[in-house]
Amino acid sequence: MDDFEAHRDHLWGIAYRILGSVADADDAVQEAWLRWRRAGQADVENARAYLTTVVSRVCYDALTSARARRESYVGEWLPEPVVSEPGPEDRATLDESVSVALLAVLERLSPAERTAFVLHDIFGMPFEEIASVLGRSAGAVRQLASRARGRVREYGPRRTPPRAVHLKVVEAFTAAATTGDLPALVAALDPDVVWHTDGGGVVTASMVPVAGAPKVARLVLGLVNRWLDGMSIAFRDVNGAPGVVVLTADGEVDSVVAFTVDDDRVTRVDVMRNPNKLRHISV
């Protein structure tokens, strides 16, 4: 395995957290590979550090140019979900750094703040090295990361429960929803739960968040009544945490649902319905 392939997963992880898009992360890693092939590799002392800087610069530039597109996006913008088979039962913790809820919060940051936060707070990159990525001083980067950290504390998930607790809550929510048990569904929801949907203007979706357990419960039961005609669900990991994939009668992916859980209740639901953001998913 060459140096680039040895670090591909690490580079993709950085790109996805900065960009919030599977397709864009793939493109960023491909661009980093092209630059690596053109570079004088023999002169590179630390391939991982070099490649991290390269892919970070690519992502920062891409995120800056993407801001205008996202500001004109129809409805709510949510990150493209990463769906995988359920994780091992003995894995006790979840990686909150890749949660849909946290990635959505990162959308509130400027491109420089987001890049500084991801590289320093998630990947432990020194401020001096991030400075070369952003073209700013180390002191300025430190301030960017500090501001980003404050926004994440203010708007991010309150805490991440153990995996077993998260799964139990998701299963209770799903059981109540699919059986039409309104009291049980409300009980599975935090009183201040918020429902977010991304349809991209392509399919039917709420244009604004829906807040409050009674409203969200009624919305869910209404959706389930429409989904009953041949549709099914599959439990999958969504961005590393237990979630749900909704399938059409033909087995196509209709929606991907991610849950944020705190104190044994669902505090946030993120539903991806935009088909353009689901093309990479197969169940």
C-alpha positions as a printed Julia matrix, in Angstrom:
283×3 Matrix{Float64}:
   0.0    0.0    0.0
   1.45   3.39  -1.01
   1.52   6.4    1.28
  -1.64   7.93  -0.13
  -3.78   4.8    0.2
  -2.53   4.3    3.74
  -4.06   7.66   4.66
  -7.14   7.71   2.39
  -9.67   7.01   5.16
  -8.14   9.73   7.35
  -8.28  12.23   4.49
 -11.87  11.34   3.65
 -12.87  11.75   7.29
 -11.47  15.27   7.31
 -13.11  16.14   3.98
 -16.54  14.86   5.0
 -16.55  16.76   8.29
 -15.49  20.0    6.62
 -17.82  19.7    3.62
 -20.78  17.69   4.94
 -21.14  16.03   1.55
 -20.16  12.51   0.53
 -19.77  13.46  -3.13
 -17.74  16.58  -2.36
 -15.55  14.63   0.08
 -14.86  12.06  -2.64
 -13.94  14.86  -5.06
 -11.65  16.51  -2.5
  -9.77  13.28  -1.83
  -9.42  12.68  -5.57
  -8.0   16.18  -6.03
  -5.58  15.58  -3.16
  -4.46  12.37  -4.87
  -3.83  14.24  -8.14
  -1.76  16.86  -6.32
   0.14  14.09  -4.52
   1.0   12.46  -7.84
   2.32  15.78  -9.15
   4.33  16.54  -6.02
   7.94  15.65  -5.39
   7.09  12.79  -3.05
  10.7   11.98  -2.31
  11.05  15.35  -0.57
   8.02  14.81   1.69
   9.19  13.87   5.19
   5.74  13.24   6.72
   3.2   12.02   4.17
   0.24  12.12   6.57
   0.88  15.72   7.62
   1.5   16.8    4.03
  -1.64  15.12   2.71
  -3.73  16.46   5.59
  -2.67  19.99   4.67
  -3.38  19.39   0.98
  -6.87  17.96   1.43
  -7.71  20.64   4.02
  -6.81  23.41   1.57
  -8.9   21.75  -1.13
 -11.86  21.48   1.25
 -11.55  25.04   2.51
 -11.62  26.37  -1.05
 -14.54  24.11  -1.96
 -16.53  25.09   1.13
 -16.0   28.78   0.44
 -17.39  28.41  -3.09
 -20.28  26.23  -1.84
 -21.62  28.81   0.6
 -23.54  30.74  -2.04
 -25.18  27.57  -3.34
 -26.26  26.53   0.15
 -27.66  29.97   0.95
 -30.02  29.66  -2.05
 -30.93  26.04  -1.23
 -34.67  25.31  -1.14
 -35.75  24.46   2.41
 -33.42  23.17   5.08
 -29.92  21.99   4.16
 -28.74  18.84   5.92
 -25.49  16.92   5.36
 -25.49  13.87   3.14
 -25.86  10.85   5.44
 -23.4    8.0    5.65
 -25.29   4.71   6.03
 -23.73   1.43   7.11
 -24.68  -1.9    8.62
 -25.46  -1.69  12.35
 -22.31  -1.51  14.45
 -21.25  -4.28  16.81
 -23.35  -4.58  19.93
 -20.26  -4.41  22.14
 -19.29  -0.98  20.8
 -20.36   1.18  23.69
 -19.66   4.67  22.38
 -20.7    6.74  19.38
 -18.55   9.16  17.38
 -20.38  12.43  17.85
 -17.9   14.25  15.59
 -19.64  12.77  12.55
 -23.25  12.98  13.81
 -25.79  14.59  11.5
 -26.77  17.0   14.28
 -23.21  18.24  14.77
 -22.56  18.55  11.04
 -25.75  20.6   10.75
 -24.49  22.9   13.52
 -21.2   23.32  11.67
 -23.22  24.87   8.83
 -23.67  27.89  11.11
 -19.92  28.55  11.0
 -17.93  30.45   8.44
 -15.73  28.29   6.19
 -12.63  29.39   8.13
 -14.26  28.68  11.51
 -15.47  25.27  10.4
 -12.11  24.28   8.96
 -10.24  25.44  12.08
 -12.67  23.61  14.38
 -12.55  20.33  12.46
  -8.78  20.3   12.1
  -7.97  21.35  15.67
 -10.8   20.14  17.9
 -11.55  16.88  16.07
  -8.23  15.93  14.5
  -5.8   17.65  16.88
  -3.91  19.58  14.22
  -1.68  22.35  15.68
  -2.77  25.94  15.08
   0.52  26.68  13.32
  -0.23  24.04  10.68
  -3.85  25.15  10.28
  -2.56  28.68   9.73
  -0.83  27.52   6.54
  -4.12  26.01   5.33
  -6.17  29.16   5.93
  -3.47  31.71   5.11
  -3.79  33.36   8.52
  -1.68  33.69  11.64
  -1.72  31.03  14.33
  -3.31  33.55  16.71
  -6.11  34.26  14.25
  -6.73  30.56  13.79
  -6.89  30.09  17.55
  -9.62  32.74  17.7
 -11.51  31.1   14.84
 -11.5   27.75  16.64
 -12.58  29.38  19.89
 -15.56  31.1   18.25
 -16.52  27.87  16.53
 -16.28  25.94  19.78
 -18.62  28.41  21.44
 -21.22  28.01  18.67
 -20.98  24.23  18.87
 -21.49  24.32  22.65
 -24.5   26.6   22.2
 -26.26  24.78  19.4
 -24.78  21.28  19.36
 -26.12  18.08  20.92
 -26.17  18.27  24.71
 -24.34  14.99  25.12
 -23.91  11.62  23.44
 -25.48   8.63  25.23
 -24.05   5.1   25.16
 -24.83   3.23  21.96
 -27.17   0.78  23.72
 -29.27   3.62  25.11
 -29.44   5.36  21.73
 -30.55   2.13  20.04
 -33.21   1.43  22.67
 -34.73   4.89  22.21
 -34.73   4.6   18.41
 -36.43   1.2   18.63
 -39.08   2.59  21.02
 -39.72   5.53  18.68
 -40.01   3.26  15.64
 -42.3    0.75  17.39
 -44.65   3.51  18.53
 -44.66   5.15  15.1
 -45.34   1.98  13.11
 -48.14   0.83  15.45
 -49.78   4.24  15.63
 -49.34   4.47  19.39
 -49.54   8.24  19.93
 -48.98   8.24  23.74
 -45.93   5.96  23.41
 -44.58   8.1   20.58
 -44.93  11.31  22.6
 -43.24   9.54  25.53
 -40.25   8.69  23.31
 -39.83  12.35  22.37
 -38.27  15.15  24.38
 -40.87  17.9   24.98
 -38.7   20.29  22.94
 -37.82  17.83  20.15
 -37.2   19.37  16.72
 -37.84  17.65  13.38
 -35.71  18.7   10.39
 -36.29  17.59   6.8
 -34.18  18.11   3.68
 -36.1   17.67   0.44
 -33.99  20.08  -1.59
 -37.1   21.35  -3.37
 -37.18  18.02  -5.23
 -39.6   16.03  -3.06
 -42.21  16.88  -0.44
 -40.64  18.03   2.82
 -41.24  20.51   5.62
 -39.66  23.81   4.63
 -39.04  24.8    8.25
 -38.32  22.8   11.42
 -41.24  21.35  13.37
 -40.85  21.7   17.14
 -42.54  20.16  20.18
 -43.43  16.56  20.99
 -47.17  16.74  20.16
 -46.58  18.37  16.75
 -43.74  16.03  15.84
 -45.72  12.97  16.95
 -48.72  13.94  14.8
 -46.4   14.64  11.87
 -44.75  11.23  12.24
 -48.05   9.35  12.41
 -49.28  11.2    9.33
 -46.16  10.23   7.43
 -46.39   6.61   8.57
 -49.99   6.42   7.32
 -48.78   7.49   3.89
 -45.78   5.15   4.04
 -47.83   2.04   4.83
 -48.55   1.33   1.18
 -45.82  -1.2    0.53
 -43.04   0.78   2.19
 -40.73  -0.68   4.81
 -37.96   0.32   7.19
 -34.49  -1.02   7.85
 -32.4   -0.35  10.93
 -29.01   0.93   9.89
 -26.26   3.07  11.36
 -26.59   6.65  10.15
 -23.36   8.56  10.6
 -22.21   6.02  13.15
 -25.35   5.94  15.31
 -28.5    3.78  15.17
 -30.99   5.19  12.68
 -33.59   4.15  10.12
 -33.75   3.87   6.34
 -37.22   4.06   4.75
 -37.57   1.95   1.6
 -40.16   2.13  -1.18
 -42.13  -0.9   -2.32
 -39.46  -1.35  -5.02
 -36.68  -1.4   -2.43
 -35.39   2.06  -3.31
 -34.21   4.41  -0.58
 -36.91   7.0    0.11
 -35.55   8.59   3.29
 -32.75   8.3    5.81
 -33.59   9.22   9.4
 -30.97  10.19  12.0
 -31.77  10.63  15.69
 -30.19  12.7   18.43
 -30.86  11.23  21.88
 -30.46  12.68  25.36
 -31.87  11.58  28.71
 -33.56   8.52  27.13
 -35.58  10.6   24.67
 -35.28  11.8   21.1
 -34.27  15.47  21.08
 -33.76  15.91  17.34
 -34.75  14.05  14.17
 -33.0   14.72  10.84
 -34.72  13.3    7.77
 -32.93  13.27   4.43
 -35.38  12.98   1.52
 -33.49  14.8   -1.24
 -32.87  12.02  -3.79
 -29.75  13.79  -5.02
 -28.22  13.22  -1.58
 -29.3    9.59  -1.36
 -27.85   8.28  -4.62
 -24.75   6.87  -2.94
 -26.8    4.76  -0.5
 -27.76   1.13  -1.04
 -29.44  -1.12   1.51
